[in-house]
Amino acid sequence: MHGPIQASNARRRLPPEKVAAVAMGLVSAAITVTWASLGMTSTSATVRDPWSHTELGSTATQYTATVPSHGVVMLKVFGS
């Protein structure tokens, strides 16, 4: 994926999925990651920020993170 916004994951055999969302532009960006784009078949998932050690909640199909300009947001996604 190329451009000012990127999201990628490190696929593992077992949960959780690790996702890095990167905003390479001059402004912050809202980046949405869908569970389908991660290859997950779960009907809902819990999202955690491993850097701040906080739970970000559970959602049905996707999560949107606001990423600062030239910044990165790291997420762990646990399917349920």
C-alpha positions as CSV (number, residue, x, y, z in Angstrom):
1,M,0.0,0.0,0.0
2,H,1.4,3.4,-1.0
3,G,0.4,7.0,-0.3
4,P,-0.1,9.3,2.6
5,I,-2.1,6.7,4.6
6,Q,-1.2,3.1,5.2
7,A,-2.4,0.2,7.4
8,S,-0.7,-3.2,7.5
9,N,-0.8,-6.2,9.7
10,A,1.6,-8.9,10.8
11,R,-0.4,-12.1,10.2
12,R,0.1,-14.8,12.8
13,R,-1.4,-18.3,13.2
14,L,-3.2,-17.3,16.4
15,P,-4.8,-14.1,17.6
16,P,-4.1,-11.3,18.2
17,E,-3.6,-9.5,14.9
18,K,-1.1,-6.7,15.1
19,V,-1.9,-3.6,13.0
20,A,0.2,-0.5,12.3
21,A,-1.6,2.5,11.0
22,V,0.7,5.2,9.5
23,A,-0.1,8.8,8.4
24,M,2.7,10.0,6.2
25,G,1.1,13.3,5.2
26,L,1.2,16.8,6.6
27,V,-2.1,16.4,8.5
28,S,-3.5,13.8,10.8
29,A,-5.7,11.1,9.3
30,A,-8.5,8.8,10.3
31,I,-7.5,5.3,9.3
32,T,-10.1,2.5,9.3
33,V,-9.1,-1.2,9.5
34,T,-11.8,-3.7,8.8
35,W,-11.7,-7.2,10.3
36,A,-12.2,-8.6,6.8
37,S,-9.1,-6.8,5.5
38,L,-7.2,-8.7,8.3
39,G,-8.6,-12.0,7.1
40,M,-10.7,-12.4,10.3
41,T,-14.0,-14.0,10.2
42,S,-15.1,-12.9,13.7
43,T,-18.4,-11.1,14.1
44,S,-16.7,-8.7,16.7
45,A,-13.3,-7.9,18.0
46,T,-11.6,-6.2,20.9
47,V,-9.0,-3.6,20.1
48,R,-6.0,-2.8,22.4
49,D,-3.2,-0.2,22.2
50,P,-0.1,-2.1,23.2
51,W,2.0,1.1,23.6
52,S,-0.3,2.7,26.2
53,H,-1.6,-0.6,27.6
54,T,-5.2,0.5,27.2
55,E,-8.3,-1.3,26.0
56,L,-9.9,0.7,23.1
57,G,-13.2,-1.3,23.1
58,S,-15.0,-3.9,21.1
59,T,-16.6,-3.3,17.7
60,A,-18.5,-5.4,15.2
61,T,-16.6,-5.0,11.9
62,Q,-13.9,-2.3,12.0
63,Y,-11.9,0.2,14.0
64,T,-11.0,3.8,13.1
65,A,-7.9,5.4,14.6
66,T,-6.9,9.0,14.3
67,V,-3.2,9.0,13.5
68,P,-1.1,12.2,13.8
69,S,0.8,13.7,10.9
70,H,3.9,11.6,10.3
71,G,2.7,9.3,13.1
72,V,2.0,5.7,13.8
73,V,-0.7,4.0,15.8
74,M,-0.1,0.3,16.8
75,L,-3.1,-1.9,17.6
76,K,-3.7,-5.4,18.7
77,V,-7.0,-6.9,17.5
78,F,-8.5,-9.9,19.3
79,G,-11.3,-11.7,17.4
80,S,-14.2,-13.1,19.5
